[in-house]
Amino acid sequence: MTVQTEKQKMITGQKYQAWDEELMQDRMRAKKLCFSLNQTCPTERPARQALINELLTQPCDAWVESPFNCDYGYNIKVGSGFYANHGCTILDCAPITIGNNCLLAPGVVIATAGHPLDPVERASGEEFAKAITIGNNVWLGANVTVCPGVTIGDNVVVGAGSVVTKDLPPNTVCVGVPAKAVRVLTPDSDKLSLLSSASVAI
């Protein structure tokens, strides 16, 4: 039987020890790159783009405003046209897959990480992580929090301050704590079918 590393356990959604030496080194790598990115002038676009590509370990056209922080970077996979506004945090202990043309407003948190409810387990350093999938053309409003294990469908708009705890269906506007669909987007993107009278702040 092959013994899995803590890193393998983390990425595959099993309980793992967060203070494992390999994982600590990986986090330090990401922190150094985030620090460099956050200290690089916004006008130095080529330098910033090189740091973003190194952090995400993929060539991409993603644009990330400072400050930005993440746990590992290598577990974040983004499509074309990705944009993250100021103050976004991504805890990518498990894979986070983001489609094309996705926008994150200021203060968005995307977190795959979780801790045991049992205090003894939690104090021992045990953690777990659940993958997050975000479809194409998704817009997350200011201070939205996306919790572990959820899938957000294509073309979803999530209103400011919402907390996404469950999957969100495609082609909807979703708001609230927890977030739920309040409007359906029709094939004609200029027309909205109202499901509730709730106002939506983005």
C-alpha positions in Angstrom: 0.0 0.0 0.0 1.4 3.4 -1.0 1.6 5.9 1.8 0.3 9.3 0.7 2.0 12.5 1.5 0.2 15.3 3.4 0.1 17.3 0.2 -1.6 14.4 -1.7 -4.1 14.1 1.1 -4.8 17.8 1.0 -5.5 18.0 -2.7 -7.7 14.9 -2.7 -10.0 16.1 0.1 -8.7 13.9 2.9 -7.7 15.1 6.4 -4.1 16.2 6.5 -1.6 17.9 8.7 -1.3 21.6 7.6 2.1 22.0 9.4 3.8 19.3 7.2 7.2 20.6 6.1 6.5 20.3 2.4 3.2 22.2 2.7 4.8 24.9 4.9 7.5 25.4 2.2 4.8 25.6 -0.5 2.9 28.2 1.5 6.1 30.3 2.0 6.7 30.2 -1.7 3.2 31.6 -2.3 3.5 34.2 0.4 6.8 35.4 -1.0 5.3 35.7 -4.5 2.2 37.5 -3.1 4.4 39.9 -1.2 6.4 40.7 -4.3 3.2 41.2 -6.3 1.7 43.4 -3.7 4.9 45.5 -3.6 5.2 45.9 -7.4 3.9 49.2 -8.8 0.6 48.8 -10.8 2.2 50.5 -13.8 4.8 47.7 -14.1 2.4 45.4 -15.9 5.0 43.0 -17.4 6.6 42.4 -14.0 3.2 41.9 -12.3 2.1 39.6 -15.0 5.2 37.5 -14.7 4.6 37.2 -10.9 1.0 36.2 -11.4 2.0 33.5 -13.9 4.7 32.2 -11.5 2.2 32.2 -8.6 -0.5 30.3 -10.6 2.1 28.1 -12.3 0.4 28.7 -15.6 0.8 31.2 -18.5 -2.4 33.3 -18.5 -3.8 36.7 -19.0 -5.2 37.0 -15.5 -5.0 40.4 -13.9 -4.9 40.7 -10.2 -5.0 43.9 -8.2 -3.1 44.3 -4.9 -3.4 43.4 -2.2 -3.9 39.7 -3.1 -3.2 36.7 -1.0 -3.5 32.9 -1.5 -2.3 29.8 0.2 -0.5 27.9 -2.6 -1.3 29.4 -6.0 -0.7 26.1 -7.9 -4.2 24.9 -7.0 -5.8 27.9 -8.8 -6.7 27.3 -12.4 -8.2 30.3 -14.3 -9.6 30.7 -17.8 -9.0 33.7 -20.0 -10.1 37.1 -19.0 -9.9 36.6 -15.2 -9.9 39.7 -13.1 -9.6 40.0 -9.3 -10.1 43.5 -7.8 -8.4 44.8 -4.6 -8.3 42.7 -1.4 -9.2 39.3 -2.7 -8.1 36.2 -0.8 -8.1 32.7 -2.2 -7.4 29.7 0.1 -6.6 27.1 -2.5 -5.8 24.0 -0.4 -7.9 22.0 -2.8 -8.2 22.7 -6.5 -10.1 25.8 -7.5 -11.2 25.9 -11.1 -12.4 29.2 -12.6 -13.8 29.6 -16.1 -13.4 32.3 -18.7 -14.3 35.9 -18.2 -14.8 35.8 -14.5 -14.7 38.9 -12.3 -14.1 39.2 -8.6 -15.1 42.5 -6.9 -13.1 43.9 -4.0 -12.9 41.8 -0.9 -14.0 38.4 -2.4 -12.9 35.3 -0.4 -12.8 31.9 -2.1 -12.0 29.3 0.6 -11.6 25.6 0.1 -10.2 25.1 3.6 -12.0 23.7 6.6 -11.3 22.5 10.2 -12.7 19.7 12.3 -15.5 20.6 14.6 -13.9 18.5 17.4 -11.6 20.9 19.3 -9.0 18.2 20.0 -8.7 17.3 16.3 -8.6 21.0 15.4 -5.8 21.7 17.9 -3.8 18.8 16.5 -3.4 20.7 13.2 -5.7 18.5 11.2 -7.5 20.2 8.3 -9.5 19.3 5.2 -10.3 21.0 2.0 -13.0 20.7 -0.7 -12.6 21.7 -4.3 -14.5 24.7 -5.7 -15.6 25.1 -9.3 -16.7 28.4 -10.8 -18.1 28.4 -14.4 -17.7 30.9 -17.2 -18.8 34.5 -17.1 -19.3 34.6 -13.4 -19.3 37.9 -11.4 -18.8 37.8 -7.7 -19.8 41.1 -6.0 -17.9 42.9 -3.3 -17.1 40.9 -0.1 -18.7 37.7 -1.4 -17.5 34.5 0.4 -17.4 31.2 -1.4 -17.3 28.2 1.0 -15.6 24.8 0.5 -17.0 22.3 -2.0 -19.4 24.5 -4.0 -20.0 24.8 -7.7 -21.2 28.0 -9.3 -22.7 27.6 -12.7 -22.0 29.6 -15.9 -23.2 33.3 -16.1 -24.0 33.6 -12.4 -23.9 37.0 -10.7 -23.6 36.9 -6.9 -24.7 40.0 -5.0 -22.4 41.9 -2.6 -21.9 40.4 0.8 -23.5 37.1 0.0 -22.1 33.8 1.4 -22.2 30.9 -1.0 -22.6 27.7 1.0 -24.3 25.5 -1.7 -24.2 25.1 -5.4 -25.7 27.9 -7.5 -27.5 27.1 -10.8 -26.3 28.6 -14.0 -27.9 31.8 -15.5 -29.0 33.2 -12.2 -28.6 36.2 -10.0 -28.0 35.0 -6.4 -28.0 37.0 -3.1 -28.1 36.4 0.6 -26.7 34.5 3.5 -26.8 31.8 2.4 -26.9 32.8 -1.2 -29.9 31.7 -3.3 -31.2 32.5 -6.7 -33.5 35.5 -6.9 -33.5 36.1 -10.7 -33.1 34.0 -13.8 -31.1 35.3 -16.7 -32.9 34.7 -20.0 -31.1 33.9 -23.3 -31.4 37.6 -24.0 -28.9 38.8 -21.5 -30.5 42.3 -21.4 -33.7 40.8 -19.9 -34.2 39.4 -16.4 -37.0 37.3 -15.1 -37.6 38.2 -11.5 -38.1 35.4 -9.0 -38.3 37.7 -5.9 -38.6 41.3 -5.1 -35.2 41.3 -3.4 -32.9 44.1 -4.5 -29.4 43.2 -5.7 -26.3 45.1 -4.8 -23.2 44.3 -6.7 
